[in-house]
Structures are given as C-alpha cells and as structure tokens.
Amino acid sequence: MNSTSKKDNRNYRLFINIIVNVLVYFILIPLLIFLSTKTKRYYVISMIIACLCCVPHFVKFENSETNATELVIIATMTAISIVGRLIFASFPSFKPVTAIVIITGIAFGREAGFISGCMTALISNIFFGQGPWTVFQMYTWGIIGYISGILYKNLGDKKPNLVILAIIGAISGVVYSLLMDVFTTISMDKEFTIRRYLYFVGNSFSVMIIYVISNVIFLVVLARPILVKINRIKKKYGAFNKKRCKNI
C-alpha cells in the first residue's frame, strides 16, 4: 500500500471515528437520558448507556488502532476510580473520581475517558445506590473524561502543567455541579425550567466549591505520579499512542 493510500485509509478511519463519537456521545446517549426521565426505566437505560459508551473505543479496536492490553488498562483505571469513591464515602462531594477520570482521558484519549467516567458511576452506585441520578452521573463524568482527552490532545505532546491541570479540575467541578443540577430540577419539578434550575444552582453553590477544591487537590497530588507510571506501562506493552505521553 503506497503512502497516498495509507493516508486516505487513515483519513477514512478518522472520519468514521468522529461520526461514531458524535452519534454515540452527543446524540444517542443524551436521547436515552431524556427517555429515562419519561419512562422511569433507569436501570435498563443505564445498562444500554454502559454498552453504548464502549462502542467508539471498539470501533478503534476493530480498526487495529488499539489492542487488548488497553482494555485491561482502562478497566484498571476505572477500578481505581471506583475504589477512590468508596474510600472517601465519608466525605460528601470530596472524592477523587473526577480527577482519575480526567487523568484517564489525558493519558489514553477521549473514548477511554468517557468509558472510565461512565462505568465508574454505574458500578460504584451498586454500593451508593442506583436511581434516576445514575444516568446523569454516567454522562457527566463520561463527558468530563471525554473533553479532558480532547483538551490534552490540543496541547500537543507537552508535559502536563499542574496549573493547567488545576484549571481543568476546577472547570470540571463546575461542569459536574451544573449538569447534576439539571437532574435535580427535573427530579423535583418533573420538568426543566430555567428559573428553578438557577434556584438549585444557587442552593448547591457551596457543594460546587467543594467539587472544585477536591478536583484541584487530587489532580495536583495524583496526576504526575500516575501519568509517569502509565507512561512506563504504555512503553512496555505498546498500548495506545505512545506519542501522547512521551514527555511525561
């Protein structure tokens, strides 16, 4: 296969990946979340979302851009996130989940970040309690991991800066709180209105601050050590794109 054909093939795979990402993460899953507020079938829809969130990564897997080792690594990061949530169960809103999801997105890409966030919410809620909030948590943490992967990719192959990580963590805390307030508004009023939404945002402002502070602390403390170890694993087993963390 000549260089032109290889380039065309890469462009085609990239195009397919983008289409699948948009379809799954920004159309199908949001529609399912909306459907969950109407049908009350939260458990069934949670499982469907859990399956759907893996589709984009498996599309890359099918295109030989990933290998089986990567699935094990993503599962490990998800397990660390779940355990972290359980360990800090006694500290409401102060947990390392968002930080671990962000690190996963940074190290392994947007699809891995979404899977980690989505599955963390679903599995950890086996202990914390499943309910209509689960689908919102799945999507909120998932989209934070997804966007983190995109943001880091746009920064290039530079060593992650603690200030930038802190900013991402702070913004993620705000995003998480604002998106979960959408659930609060719908669950309390059975419909979404801007006035009531702003009311709940104001009431949860103190909780939002805790989200922001916890994300910044955990990212500053955990990001560098975890990313260094992840880089060694990626080099040793040839997992993911080695260029993403070559300077960590």
C-alpha positions in Angstrom: 0.0 0.0 0.0 1.5 3.3 -1.1 1.7 6.4 1.1 -1.3 8.1 -0.5 -3.4 5.0 0.1 -2.3 4.8 3.7 -3.1 8.4 4.2 -6.6 8.0 2.6 -7.2 5.0 4.8 -6.2 6.9 8.0 -8.4 9.8 7.0 -11.3 7.4 6.4 -10.9 5.7 9.8 -10.6 9.2 11.5 -13.8 10.2 9.7 -15.6 7.1 10.9 -14.4 7.5 14.4 -15.6 11.1 14.5 -19.0 10.1 13.2 -19.4 7.3 15.7 -18.2 9.6 18.6 -20.8 12.3 17.7 -23.6 9.8 17.2 -23.0 7.9 20.4 -21.8 10.6 22.9 -23.8 13.6 21.7 -27.0 12.2 20.2 -27.9 8.6 21.3 -26.8 8.8 25.0 -28.4 12.3 25.6 -31.6 10.9 24.0 -31.5 7.9 26.3 -31.1 10.2 29.3 -34.1 12.2 28.2 -36.0 9.0 27.7 -35.1 7.9 31.2 -36.9 10.9 32.6 -40.1 10.0 30.8 -40.2 6.2 31.1 -38.6 5.8 34.6 -36.7 2.7 33.3 -33.4 3.9 34.8 -31.8 0.5 35.3 -32.4 -0.7 31.8 -31.3 2.6 30.2 -28.2 2.7 32.5 -27.1 -0.7 31.1 -27.8 0.4 27.5 -25.7 3.5 28.0 -22.9 1.4 29.6 -22.8 -0.7 26.4 -23.1 2.3 24.1 -20.2 4.2 25.7 -17.8 1.4 24.7 -18.8 1.4 21.0 -16.5 4.2 19.8 -13.5 2.5 21.5 -14.4 -0.8 20.0 -14.6 0.8 16.6 -11.0 1.9 17.0 -10.2 -1.6 18.2 -11.6 -3.0 15.1 -9.5 -0.6 13.0 -6.4 -2.0 14.7 -5.6 1.2 16.5 -5.9 -0.4 19.9 -5.1 -3.7 21.4 -6.5 -5.9 24.2 -3.9 -4.6 26.7 -5.7 -1.2 26.5 -9.0 -2.7 27.6 -7.3 -4.1 30.8 -5.7 -0.7 31.5 -9.0 1.2 31.1 -10.6 -1.3 33.4 -7.8 -0.8 35.9 -8.2 3.0 35.9 -12.0 2.6 36.3 -11.4 0.3 39.3 -9.1 2.8 40.9 -11.7 5.5 40.4 -14.4 3.3 42.0 -12.2 2.4 45.0 -11.4 6.0 45.4 -15.0 6.9 45.6 -15.6 4.2 48.2 -12.6 5.2 50.3 -13.9 8.8 50.5 -17.5 7.8 51.1 -17.5 9.5 54.4 -16.6 12.9 52.8 -19.6 14.1 50.8 -18.6 15.7 47.5 -14.9 15.4 48.3 -13.8 12.5 46.1 -11.0 11.7 43.6 -13.4 10.3 41.0 -13.3 13.3 38.6 -9.5 13.6 38.9 -9.0 9.9 38.0 -11.4 10.2 35.1 -9.5 13.3 33.9 -6.2 11.6 34.2 -7.6 8.6 32.2 -8.8 11.0 29.4 -5.4 12.7 29.3 -3.3 9.5 29.2 -5.5 7.3 27.0 -7.7 9.6 24.9 -11.3 10.8 24.9 -13.0 7.5 24.4 -11.2 5.9 27.3 -12.0 9.0 29.4 -15.7 8.6 28.7 -15.7 4.9 29.4 -13.9 5.4 32.7 -16.3 8.1 33.9 -19.4 6.3 32.7 -18.6 2.9 34.2 -17.4 4.4 37.4 -20.8 5.9 38.1 -22.7 2.7 37.1 -20.5 0.3 39.1 -19.9 2.4 42.2 -23.6 3.1 42.5 -24.1 -0.6 43.3 -22.7 0.5 46.7 -24.0 4.0 46.8 -27.5 3.3 45.4 -28.9 3.1 41.9 -31.6 5.5 40.8 -32.6 8.2 38.2 -29.4 10.1 39.1 -27.2 7.3 37.8 -27.7 8.0 34.1 -26.9 11.7 34.8 -23.7 10.8 36.7 -22.7 8.4 34.0 -22.9 11.0 31.3 -21.5 13.9 33.4 -18.3 12.0 34.4 -18.1 10.5 31.0 -18.2 13.8 29.2 -15.6 15.3 31.6 -13.2 12.4 30.7 -14.0 12.9 27.0 -13.4 16.6 27.0 -10.2 16.2 29.0 -8.8 13.9 26.4 -9.6 16.4 23.7 -8.1 19.3 25.6 -4.8 17.5 26.3 -4.5 16.4 22.6 -4.8 20.0 21.6 -2.0 20.9 23.9 0.3 18.6 22.0 2.9 16.3 23.4 3.9 18.6 26.2 4.4 17.7 29.8 1.1 18.3 31.6 1.4 21.5 33.5 0.0 21.5 37.1 -1.6 24.9 36.6 -3.4 23.7 33.5 -4.5 20.6 35.3 -5.8 22.6 38.2 -7.8 24.8 35.8 -9.2 21.7 34.1 -10.1 20.3 37.5 -11.8 23.5 38.7 -13.8 23.8 35.5 -14.8 20.1 35.7 -16.1 20.7 39.2 -18.3 23.5 38.0 -19.5 21.4 35.0 -20.3 18.4 37.1 -22.4 20.5 39.5 -24.2 22.4 36.8 -25.1 19.2 34.9 -26.3 17.4 38.0 -28.4 20.4 38.9 -30.3 19.7 35.6 -31.2 16.3 37.2 -32.2 17.9 40.4 -34.5 20.3 38.6 -36.2 17.6 36.6 -36.5 15.2 39.5 -38.0 17.8 41.8 -40.3 19.6 39.3 -40.9 16.8 36.7 -39.9 19.3 34.1 -37.0 21.7 33.3 -37.4 25.4 33.8 -34.6 28.0 33.8 -35.9 29.8 36.9 -36.0 26.6 39.0 -32.7 25.5 37.6 -31.0 28.7 38.7 -32.6 28.3 42.1 -31.0 24.9 42.5 -27.7 26.1 41.2 -27.6 28.8 43.8 -28.5 26.4 46.6 -25.8 24.0 45.6 -23.1 26.6 45.2 -21.3 25.6 48.3 -21.2 22.0 47.1 -19.8 23.2 43.7 -17.0 24.8 45.6 -16.1 21.5 47.3 -16.1 19.8 43.9 -13.7 22.4 42.6 -11.4 22.2 45.5 -11.3 18.4 45.7 -10.6 18.1 41.9 -7.7 20.6 42.1 -6.2 18.9 45.2 -6.4 15.4 43.8 -5.1 16.4 40.3 -2.2 18.2 41.8 -1.3 15.3 44.0 -2.1 12.4 41.8 -1.6 13.5 38.2 2.2 13.5 37.8 2.9 10.2 39.7 0.1 8.3 37.9 1.0 9.6 34.5 4.6 8.7 34.9 3.7 5.1 35.8 1.1 5.0 32.9 3.8 6.1 30.5 6.1 3.2 31.5 3.2 0.8 31.0 2.4 2.2 27.6 6.0 2.0 26.5 6.4 -1.6 27.9 3.3 -3.0 26.3 2.9 -0.8 23.3 -0.5 0.3 24.4 -2.3 3.3 23.0 -0.5 6.0 21.1 3.0 6.3 22.6 3.4 9.9 21.4 0.6 11.1 23.8 2.8 10.8 27.0 6.3 10.5 25.6 7.5 13.6 27.6 5.7 12.8 30.9 
